[in-house]
């Protein structure tokens, strides 16, 4: 069985950038992905914050990067990785649902997925009024009425951002208070176009081809509450995909791989890039940066063996 220099788990922009840098360093690379190339960015209808691209769809951007890395000779396989094990000789066994692979090093670029709210038609309306990222999609709803669902810092930060160009921002929380930083709460609620309602549980998305409103239930009175809006930004947490290395590298309490900007993990030979690591800013450009750093440091590690 072939032993690759580098096995990269996750074909989002972080993983693909890592592959590009490793191939340029003349390493053999296997890129594994369980769903679709591009990760979260592939779901975005428009990307306007990527250098050199005034506007491009997320899927087009992902396809361009994928074409680039395959031209450099990156091997690619669709498989869901179940477990990564460090063997006695220092190499790694990467066990997937369909195949088992071996590598001298591993780069984790598995990303995260936004925690869905679990209401019917949620997936159908993604990109059609349902969003999980105001930084990515908020500007498309300038001068419109929007809703933010969530009660912690991300929801408050998104509300602060949206208030700058949306007609109104209605924050809806499941519980009876906010759980974010006090200064952030004060800043958001000082905006004249921001208002909020506590104790609301989402029950229905309204609209056929595009979102036109939401139906909530008041958790105390059980009354139905209808809200008209052009978009809803769901901010109820993210879920990292790091179970396959939970026994191999250090994870924080939320399941993110503990690593700084160097992208080293607690296990020699395992590196991490993108949203699945501990970090403050999760955007396409920071994922690309992580991919470059992880690829460079991984190659340096291999050259010392």
C-alpha positions, 0 to 999 in steps of 0.5 A: 500500500502506498504511503503518502507524504501528506494526507489532508482530511477535508477539501475546503479552501484550507485543505486545498491550499495546504495541498497546493503548498505541499505539492509545490514542495514536491510531496506526495499528497492525498486529499480526502473529502466526505461530501463536496469540494469547497466546504462551507464556502461552496454553499455561498451564492456570492463571495466578494471578500476574496482578493482578485475576485470582485464577485464569484460564487463559492462553488466556482471559487472552490472549483478553480482551486480544485482544478489548480491542485489536481493539475499539480498532481494531488490525489483525491478520494471521496471518503469519510474518515472514521479514525486517525492512528499514529503507528509505532514507526511514527507514520499514520493510519487513516481509516475511512468508511471505504478505504484505509490510507497511510501517510507520513503526516496528516493535515486536519482541515475538516472545518465546521458546520453551522448548527442547524435549527432543525425546522422544516425547509431550512436546507431548501432555503439556504441562500434564499433568505436563510443564512448562517453568516452575516459577514458573508451574506449580510450585504445582500440584504441592505435596506431590508428587514432581517432577523437574527436568531441567537443570544450569544456573542456571534448573534450580537456581533452579526446584529451590530454589523447588520444594523449598519445597512439593514432597515431593521434587525430583530433579534430573537432568543430562545431564553429570557436573556442575552449571554454575550459580553455586556459591552457588546449587548449595550452597543447592539441595543443602542442601535435605533433599528435593532429590537429584540424578543426573548422566549421565542422558538422557531416553528416555521419558515414562510415563503415559497422560493424565497424567505418572506417571514418566520413563525415562532412560538412564545415559550411562556404563553405558547402564542404564535408570533409571526415576523416578516423578514427578507433574511434570517441569520441563524447563530446557535453555534458551530460543530467541528468535525474532529471526532476522528482525532479526538484520541490523538490531539488535544481538543478544547471543550467545544471540540476544536483542535487546540493550535495557534497560528503555527497550525501545529497540534499536540501530536507530532506530524499532525497539523491543522488548518481552517475553521476546525482549530481554535481561532477568533476569525473564521473566513475564507481568507483566514482558511487560505492563510492557515492552509499555507502555514500548515502546508509549509510547516508540514513540509519542514517537519517531513524534511527533518525525518 
